[in-house]
Amino acid sequence: MIHLNTKSISLENLGIKNATIRYQLSSNDLHEETLEKKQGIQSSLGAIAINTGEFTGRSPKDRFIVKDVITQDEIWWSDINLPFYADKFDLLYDKVTNYLSEKELFVRDSYACADKNYKLNIRVVTEYPWSNMFAYNMFLRPTQEELQGFSPEWTVINAPGFMADPVVDGTRQHNFAILNFTKKIALIGGTGYTGEIKKGIFSALNFILPIYKKTLPMHCSANVGKDRDTAIFFGLSGTGKTTLSTDPNRSLIGDDEHGWTAENSVFNFEGGCYAKVINLSKKQEPEIFAAIKKGAILENVIIDENGEVDFTDTSITQNTRVSYPIYHIDNIQQPSIGKNPKNIFFLTADAFGVLPPISKLTPAQAAYHFISGYTAKVAGTEAGVTEPVPSFSACFGAPFMPLHPTRYAEMLSAKIKEAGVNVWLVNTGWSGGQYRVGRRMPLKYTRAMITAVLNGDLSDYTYENYHIHSVFGVAQPRFCPGVPTELLSPRSTWNDDDGYYKTAFKLSNAFRMNFKQFEEFASEEIRRGAPQRYAH
């Protein structure tokens, strides 16, 4: 049976007329609605499984920002931040709201930012119940008292069934995700991929917080130890950001989006987690596996007739995912706030196999690697990719960063110096050779290296304990508890010095080529963090 919240609301102010409004349904009710409408399948784990349709991931070329008096001089207009005309937005918005009028809609009031000083109230209007359930999982959930006086500051309108006409509407194709900072609206259409909902608000906060709140927004995970020490993990998809921050010995603050305030605290933007589940196993990632139960949403996975999930099957997409409220994880920080971090980890899956499995960065190197945001694509992940390809995403989240990357990097660099934070580069990728020659670094050793840092076992920064890498200039430890010594030096694992250095310089040149787009904006200190140039 579906229970309606007793509060009545209207969407007339949004231009949506005569809609049947299902307001603030519980997670359980939305689960049941999805099954009743035959939009999802019940899995044996209890979680509901849905298919997002044509789009199983974000569509970065179809993400726009309205160019107006607020944004025109602040946004880093580029192939990542694409401008959209205000008059075109208004016309498209009217078409979407007309499309949603007289329909059954699911409406949720929620908020972002666990620190109440930075709280952003959000109203999410969705065409489908499972999209609304995603919003329940991913945003912070107001109490009944907070709902009584709730006034949304931003609105997300999500209409997967609406298809734009590119010729008329000014979009690239029929799908779109558009931010309007003047009207404080995230308008999403033509795509069922739920990640667009949370990434729209994340992108908005990446503009609002640094400009108006002097707070650094970060695409990172974070956790807290028993001594209240905070650790931050930056990394692109597939590098282990969620896995490594979900630690049974530490309390999870959040797995994806955080702010670092001028008051020296770190807070989660979200109320849930959105994790990749490709090759997920109960043995390797028990906390995440256990979180997949009723209330969670599995996306684009393959399920057999008995409801069993095959996490290895990527026939729909490699970007199979699960969203769940953060309380599905047993060991969480409440509220989702920590103090200044003591350690920051930059995670990269280096498929060239040349970066050390762990290394210590100087402040200049930290800023350089933050702007670079390196990982690698491997053969088989995209058509035409037959060998490792460098992949750079500024600030480890370029598609969500409206300002120029150097602005975020300078904020990070200042905070690192002010708080005396240690920054580490962690290669969760390949060792003993590049992809298909070497092997992926075992998770147990990466965990051991992270634990050693957090326990202070790598804090004796001396020549006897560290070696400076001859190409990348980073300081790699000679010893680490729980890790075979030979693994700590990538060169020694290759058994082919000539091949190793050729590959290392190939990657260092890729770093330098990528950084050319930032050089004129970057300080001399940041430029000093670059790897060595290849000597002809």
Secondary structure, 3 states (H helix, E strand, C coil): CCCCCCCCCCCHHHCCCCCEEEECCCHHHHHHHHHHCCCCEECCCCCEEECCCCCCCCCHHHEEEECCCCCCCCCCCCCCCEEECHHHHHHHHHHHHHHHCCCEEEEEEEEECCCHHHCEEEEEEECCHHHHHHHHHHCECCCHHHHHCCCCCEEEEEECCCCCCHHHHCCCCCCEEEEECCCCEEEEECCCCCHHHHHHHHHHHHHHHHHHCCCEEEEEEEEECCCCCEEEEEECCCCCHHHHHCCCCCEEEECCEEEECCCCEEEECCCEEEEECCCCCCCCCHHHHHHCCCCCEEECCEECCCCCEECCCCCCCCCCEEEEEHHHCCCECCCCEEECEEEEEEEECCCCCCCCCEEEECHHHHHHHHHHCEEEECCCCCCCCCCCEEEECHHHCHHHCCCCHHHHHHHHHHHHHHHCCEEEEEECCEECCCCCCCEECCHHHHHHHHHHHHHCCCCCCCCCCEEECCCCCCEEECCCCCCCHHHHCHHHHHCCHHHHHHHHHHHHHHHHHHHCCCCCCCCHHHHCCCCCCCCC
